[in-house]
Amino acid sequence: MANVAQSYIAIDLGATNGRVFAGRRSADILELSEVRRFPNSSVTLGGSTHWDVSRIWNEIRAALAEVSASSLAGIGVDAWGVDYALLGKRGELLQNPYHYRDPRNVSAMSEVLQRISKEEIYRQTGVQFMAINTLYQLFAAKRDAPEVLAVGERLILIPDLFHYWMAGNAVCEYTVASTTQFASPVTRTWASTLLEKLELPAHLPGQLVEPGTIIGSLLPSVAGTAIAGVPVIAPASHDTASAVAAVEARGDTAFLSSGTWSLLGTELDAPIVSPRALQLNFTNEGGINGTTRLLRNVMGLWMLECCRKQWAAIGLKLNYEELVEAANAAPAFGALVDPDDPSFLNPVEMTLAIDNFCARSDQPKPRGPEAYVRVILESLALKYRITLRDLESITGQPVRRLRVIGGGSQNRLLNQFTANATGRQVMAGPAEAAVLGNIGVQMLATGDVKSLREMRALIDRSFGVETFEPQDTNHWDRQAARFEHYCEYNFA
């Protein structure tokens, strides 16, 4: 009798929703089936912004209760980076993890940079300077609530927390740990001396493990005895690392992981911690099989998500497809904004933040939802143009095509704008790249696939891409100079 194909569970947690998928190899393709999908959002507690991890955990447990035990070979979680969970001496969660958009982080970053230079921090960590980074969150915690930090026994990241609750082993997977700005991209170890210089507890971060590590076995208390004992496998636990693991994006091909955030970069065999990379504020984050993802974070479709929520609150319940279709018919280049302007990080009203940017830059304010969407999509495409140019200047490698992955790859208008603005071919898909990379790394860990090349080939056979060729590039070239005038670079 033929062997039954092994199946895997990928739990992919994003800033706006969580998804649980089952994956199985069948007839030399990878098949996905959705188990559960649930919304995710921040909660406000005592004036601070947190994640409701107990609710997320209940959703995960409910999903696992629906999973068939037959031939299940692994379970793994990927999630967003930078946010951490603090465990006490009994392994208990000491507080709901803070959200990276909590305002405490901005002042903390300023205070850290008064104590240690950007050059020294970058030399040790190779990470982009953003107020959301764990380094500044931890500094804020010591400044504002030292009594909580003092009783902490272990610090782990968000996907690590759920792995811990599944298997009872509190470790930190490297790709998500690399977003903290206190891990070394060269040695792939914690930059303990940096923490010590800031008088932060260097003993807190958990043991680092590489993607593909079997963390332990699923505890019976999590989802009953039916699937108890199934291996809990750390994928590339940062969601972008999982997404990039799923595709080939090196050499003359760059990746753009498109969602709430846009992360644009390339896969390298070694980090680039150079003065030029520091000046252009690029980050070296961990990848699969010892690789590095050299990239820059751009605000992404967060701006559009905020606008949709704002409109829905006043009764304008426009779906995503309707908004994009209307934006396609709206006048071009009415206004342009820098997506990375700090005013867009967590405004009360995104449309008002856009209006204020337009007023400061002497541009007309958008009129109607379709105009706001057009402003956001055109601005993102032009920001990608700048980021690609900067990437090429750091690596010395020309980029000829851009591989767009993640949920944003389904936005065909943004894909076309991106091709037009950058003058490069855009290959869009797969949309569920993070889920596929998560499952793929689990398959590597169990020997279901023998190499990263085999894994990526399996995914490519199973999920197609849509190609967009540049159009009307002269018109976009003329707008690029205007756009750069509105941008504020984070030069070091």
Residue pairs with C-beta under 8 A, 6 or more apart in sequence:
4 70
4 71
5 24
5 25
5 26
5 71
6 24
6 25
6 71
6 72
6 73
6 74
6 443
6 446
6 448
7 22
7 23
7 24
7 68
7 70
7 71
7 72
7 73
8 22
8 23
8 24
8 72
8 73
8 74
8 75
8 76
8 439
8 442
8 443
9 20
9 21
9 22
9 23
9 35
9 64
9 67
9 72
9 74
9 75
9 76
10 20
10 21
10 22
10 23
10 76
10 78
10 235
10 434
10 435
10 436
10 438
10 439
10 442
11 18
11 19
11 20
11 60
11 63
11 75
11 76
11 77
11 78
11 162
11 438
12 18
12 19
12 20
12 21
12 77
12 78
12 79
12 239
12 242
12 432
12 434
12 435
12 438
13 40
13 56
13 77
13 78
13 79
13 80
13 158
13 159
13 162
13 239
14 40
14 79
14 80
14 239
14 259
14 260
14 407
15 40
15 80
15 260
15 261
15 302
16 39
16 40
16 41
16 260
16 305
17 37
17 38
17 39
17 40
18 37
18 38
18 39
18 40
18 56
18 59
18 60
19 34
19 36
19 37
19 432
19 435
20 34
20 35
20 36
20 37
20 60
20 63
20 64
21 32
21 33
21 34
21 35
21 432
21 435
21 439
22 32
22 33
22 35
22 67
23 30
23 31
23 32
23 33
23 435
23 436
23 439
24 30
24 31
24 33
24 71
25 31
25 443
25 448
25 458
28 458
28 461
29 458
29 461
29 462
30 436
30 439
30 440
30 458
30 459
30 462
30 463
31 462
32 432
32 435
32 436
32 439
35 63
35 66
35 67
36 59
36 62
36 63
36 66
38 56
38 59
40 51
40 56
41 52
42 49
42 50
42 51
42 52
42 99
42 101
43 49
43 50
43 51
43 52
43 96
44 50
45 96
48 98
48 102
48 104
49 98
49 99
49 101
49 102
49 103
49 346
50 95
50 96
50 97
50 98
50 99
50 102
51 83
51 96
51 97
51 98
51 99
51 158
52 96
53 85
53 93
53 96
53 97
53 158
53 161
54 96
56 162
57 162
57 165
60 77
60 162
61 222
61 223
64 75
64 218
64 222
64 223
64 227
65 223
65 224
67 223
67 227
69 226
69 227
69 230
72 227
72 230
73 230
73 231
73 442
73 446
73 448
74 230
74 231
74 232
74 233
74 442
74 445
74 446
75 166
75 218
75 230
75 231
75 232
75 233
75 442
76 163
76 232
76 233
76 234
76 235
76 237
76 438
76 439
76 441
76 442
77 159
77 162
77 163
77 166
77 235
77 237
77 438
78 159
78 235
78 236
78 237
78 238
78 239
78 241
78 242
78 434
78 437
78 438
79 157
79 158
79 159
79 162
79 176
79 237
79 238
79 239
80 100
80 158
80 238
80 239
81 157
81 158
81 176
81 179
81 180
81 238
81 239
81 240
81 285
82 100
82 132
82 133
82 134
82 137
82 157
82 179
82 180
83 97
83 98
83 99
83 100
83 134
83 137
83 157
83 158
84 97
84 134
84 137
84 138
84 155
84 156
84 157
84 158
84 180
85 93
85 97
85 155
85 156
85 157
85 158
85 160
85 161
86 93
86 94
86 95
86 97
86 141
86 148
86 149
86 152
86 154
86 155
86 204
87 93
87 94
87 152
87 153
87 154
87 155
87 156
87 164
87 170
88 94
88 151
88 152
88 153
89 151
89 153
91 153
91 154
91 164
91 170
93 161
94 148
94 151
94 152
95 148
97 158
97 161
98 104
98 137
98 141
100 132
100 137
101 132
101 345
101 346
102 137
103 346
104 137
104 140
104 144
105 131
105 132
105 133
105 136
105 137
105 140
106 131
106 342
107 140
108 131
108 136
108 137
108 139
108 140
108 143
109 129
109 130
109 131
109 133
109 136
111 139
111 143
112 121
112 135
112 136
112 139
112 198
113 121
115 197
115 198
116 194
116 197
116 198
118 129
118 278
118 492
119 278
119 492
120 194
121 127
121 129
121 135
121 181
121 194
122 129
122 273
122 277
122 278
122 492
123 273
124 184
124 191
124 193
124 194
125 135
125 181
125 182
125 183
125 184
125 185
125 191
125 194
126 184
126 185
126 186
126 271
126 272
126 273
126 277
126 283
126 284
127 133
127 178
127 179
127 180
127 181
127 185
127 283
127 284
127 285
128 281
128 282
128 283
128 296
128 297
129 181
129 281
129 490
129 492
130 297
131 345
133 179
133 180
133 181
134 157
134 179
134 180
134 181
134 182
135 180
135 181
135 182
135 194
135 198
136 181
138 149
138 155
138 182
138 195
138 200
139 198
139 200
141 148
141 149
142 149
142 199
142 200
149 201
152 201
152 204
153 204
154 170
154 204
154 205
154 206
155 172
155 204
155 205
155 206
156 164
156 170
156 171
156 172
156 205
156 206
157 172
157 173
157 176
157 177
157 179
157 180
157 237
158 176
159 173
159 176
159 234
159 237
159 238
160 170
160 171
160 172
160 173
160 176
160 206
160 237
163 169
163 171
163 173
163 215
163 232
163 234
163 237
164 170
164 171
165 222
166 215
166 216
166 218
166 219
166 222
166 232
167 215
167 216
167 217
167 218
167 219
167 232
168 216
168 219
169 215
169 216
170 206
171 206
171 207
171 208
171 209
171 213
171 215
171 234
172 205
172 206
172 207
172 208
172 209
173 208
173 209
173 210
173 211
173 213
173 234
173 235
173 236
173 237
173 238
174 183
174 188
174 208
174 209
174 210
174 211
174 286
175 211
175 236
175 237
175 238
175 241
175 242
175 285
175 286
175 287
175 288
176 237
176 238
176 241
177 183
177 190
177 205
177 208
177 286
178 185
178 188
178 238
178 284
178 285
178 286
179 238
179 283
179 285
180 205
182 190
182 191
182 194
182 195
182 205
183 189
183 190
183 191
183 208
183 286
184 190
184 191
185 271
185 273
185 284
185 285
185 286
185 292
186 271
186 273
188 208
188 210
188 286
188 290
189 208
190 202
190 205
190 208
192 202
193 202
195 201
195 202
196 202
209 215
209 234
210 234
210 290
211 234
211 235
211 236
211 237
211 241
211 245
211 286
211 288
211 441
212 233
212 234
212 235
212 288
212 441
212 442
212 444
212 445
213 233
213 234
213 445
214 231
214 232
214 233
214 234
214 445
215 232
215 233
215 234
216 231
216 232
217 228
217 229
217 230
217 231
217 232
218 227
218 228
218 229
218 230
218 231
218 232
219 228
220 228
222 228
231 445
231 446
233 441
233 442
233 445
233 446
235 242
235 245
235 437
235 438
235 439
235 440
235 441
235 442
236 242
236 244
236 245
236 286
236 287
236 288
236 437
236 438
236 441
238 285
238 286
239 434
240 257
240 263
240 285
240 293
240 295
240 434
241 285
241 286
241 287
241 288
241 293
241 437
242 433
242 434
242 435
242 436
242 437
242 438
242 441
243 255
243 257
243 405
243 406
243 433
243 434
243 437
244 255
244 257
244 267
244 287
244 288
244 293
244 405
244 433
244 437
245 287
245 288
245 437
245 440
245 441
245 452
245 455
246 405
246 430
246 433
246 434
246 436
246 437
246 440
246 456
246 459
247 255
247 403
247 405
247 430
247 433
247 456
247 459
247 460
248 403
248 456
248 460
249 255
249 266
249 267
249 403
250 266
250 267
250 268
251 266
251 397
252 397
252 398
252 399
252 400
252 401
253 266
253 399
253 400
253 401
253 402
253 403
254 264
254 265
254 266
254 388
254 391
254 399
254 401
254 402
254 403
255 263
255 264
255 265
255 266
255 267
255 293
255 295
255 402
255 403
255 404
255 405
256 262
256 263
256 264
256 384
256 402
256 403
256 404
256 405
256 418
257 263
257 264
257 405
257 406
257 433
258 300
258 301
258 404
258 405
258 406
258 407
258 408
258 409
258 411
258 414
259 300
259 301
259 406
259 407
259 408
260 300
260 301
260 302
260 305
261 297
261 298
261 299
261 300
261 302
262 297
262 298
262 299
262 300
262 301
262 339
262 380
262 383
262 384
262 408
263 293
263 295
263 296
263 297
263 298
264 295
264 296
264 298
264 384
264 387
264 388
264 391
264 402
265 282
265 293
265 294
265 295
265 296
265 391
266 293
266 294
266 295
266 391
266 395
266 397
266 399
267 287
267 291
267 292
267 293
267 294
268 291
268 292
268 293
268 294
268 395
269 290
269 291
269 292
270 292
271 284
271 292
271 294
272 282
272 284
272 292
272 294
272 394
272 395
273 284
274 394
276 393
276 394
277 284
277 294
277 394
278 492
279 491
279 492
280 296
280 390
280 393
280 394
280 491
281 296
281 489
281 490
281 491
281 492
282 294
282 295
282 296
282 390
282 391
282 394
283 294
283 295
283 296
283 297
284 292
284 293
284 294
285 292
285 293
285 295
286 292
286 293
287 293
288 437
288 441
288 452
289 452
294 391
294 394
294 395
295 391
296 387
296 390
296 391
298 339
298 340
298 380
298 383
298 384
298 387
299 339
299 340
299 344
299 345
299 380
300 339
300 380
300 408
301 376
301 380
301 407
301 408
301 411
302 344
303 339
303 344
303 350
303 354
303 376
304 323
304 373
304 376
304 377
306 347
306 350
307 350
307 351
307 369
307 372
307 373
307 376
308 318
308 320
308 323
310 349
310 350
310 351
311 317
311 318
311 369
312 318
316 369
318 326
318 369
323 369
323 370
323 373
324 373
324 377
324 411
324 412
324 413
324 414
326 369
326 370
326 373
327 370
327 371
327 373
327 374
327 377
327 413
328 413
329 370
330 368
330 370
330 371
330 373
330 374
331 371
331 374
332 374
332 378
332 475
333 378
333 479
333 482
334 363
334 364
334 366
334 371
334 374
334 375
335 354
335 358
335 363
335 364
335 365
335 366
335 375
336 363
336 375
336 378
336 379
336 382
336 479
336 482
336 483
336 486
337 344
337 354
337 357
337 358
337 361
337 375
337 376
337 379
337 486
338 357
338 379
338 383
338 486
338 487
338 488
339 376
339 379
339 380
339 383
340 383
340 487
340 488
340 490
341 357
341 488
343 353
343 356
343 357
344 350
344 353
344 354
344 357
347 353
351 366
351 372
354 365
354 366
354 372
354 375
354 376
355 365
355 366
357 486
358 364
358 365
358 366
359 365
361 486
366 372
366 374
366 375
377 411
377 413
377 414
377 417
378 417
378 421
378 479
379 483
380 414
380 417
380 418
381 414
381 417
381 418
381 420
381 421
381 422
381 476
382 421
382 476
382 479
382 480
382 483
383 483
383 487
384 402
384 418
384 421
384 422
385 421
385 422
385 476
385 480
386 483
386 484
386 487
388 399
388 402
388 422
388 424
391 399
392 398
392 399
399 424
400 424
400 425
401 424
401 425
401 426
401 427
402 418
402 419
402 422
402 424
402 425
402 426
402 427
403 427
403 465
404 415
404 418
404 426
404 427
404 428
404 429
405 429
405 430
405 431
405 433
406 431
406 433
406 434
407 431
408 414
409 415
409 428
409 429
409 430
409 431
409 433
410 428
410 431
412 428
412 466
412 468
415 426
415 428
415 466
415 468
416 426
416 468
416 471
418 426
418 468
419 425
419 426
419 468
419 469
419 470
419 471
420 470
420 471
420 472
420 473
420 475
420 476
421 476
421 480
422 470
423 470
423 473
423 476
424 470
425 467
425 468
425 469
425 470
426 467
426 468
427 465
427 466
427 467
427 468
428 465
428 466
428 467
428 468
429 463
429 464
429 465
429 466
430 436
430 459
430 463
430 465
432 463
436 459
436 463
440 449
440 455
440 456
440 458
440 459
441 455
442 448
443 449
443 455
444 451
444 452
444 455
449 455
449 458
